[in-house]
Amino acid sequence: MTLYDFLSGAIAFGFFVAGLFFLRFWQRTREALFLTFALAFWLLGLGQSILALANIPTEEQGSVYLIRLGAFLLILAGIIRKNRAQA
């Protein structure tokens, strides 16, 4: 279980770092798509952190995955918004 916890923490850290990466691009360009990606990656990191730290049984993890769904819907909305703005 220790390796699983370590890798889960590394994945969560990677999500948070990716969010900071996109935030830096947003600060340079003020493009809303980069801010959307930053928020989505932070949501993914939050969901992974909850799974790693809460020790929720497998059967009850479904509600935590709604955070991931929210992140993917946020990315989808940002892409659609960006494409509509260019058209």
N, C-alpha and C positions, 0 to 999 in steps of 0.2 A: 504494500500500500504506500510505502514511502516514495518509491519512484513515481507512482501515479500522482501523488501530491506535488512532487517537485516539478514534473512536466506540466501539470495543470497550472501551477504558479508561473512557470515560464511562458506558457501560452497567454495567460492573462497579462503578464508584463509586456509581451509582444503586441497585444492589442492596444494597450495604453500608449506604448511608444509609437505605434502606427498612427494613433490619434494625434499625438503631438507633431508627428511628421506632416500630417495634413493640415493641422492648425498653422504651422509655419508657412505653408504655401498659401493658406487663406490670408494670413497677415500681409504677405507680399502682394497678392493679386486682388484681394477682396472678392474673390469668386465664391459664390454661395455653395457651389458643388463641393469645394474643398472643406468648408465648414460642415456640410452634411456628412461627408465621409468621416471627419474627425469625431463628430457626435456618434455616428454609427459604430465606429471602432471602440469608443469608450463604453457604449452600451454592451458590445460584445465582451469587452474586458470585465465589465461589471457582472454579467451573467456567468462568465467563467470563474470569477472570484467567488461568487455565491456558491457555485457547485463545488469548488475546492474547499471552502471554509465551513460550509454549513453541515456537511455530512448528511445530506438529505437522502433517504432511501430511494432506490431506483424507481420505484412505482410512483413516487410523489414529485419527481423532477419535472413533470410536464409544465407546471406553472412557471418554472424558471426559464424554460425554453421560449416562453412568450416574450421575454426580453430580447432574445435573438431574433424572433419574428419581427419585433418592433424595429430592430436595427436594420434588417434586410428591407423592410417596408420603407424606412427612412432613405436608404440608398436608392431604392426604386423611385421614390417620389422626387429625389434630387435629380436623378437622371432624366426623368420625364420633364421636370421643370426646366432643366438646362436645354433639352431638345426643343421644347416649345418656345423658349425665349429666342433661339436661333432661327426658328421658322417664321 
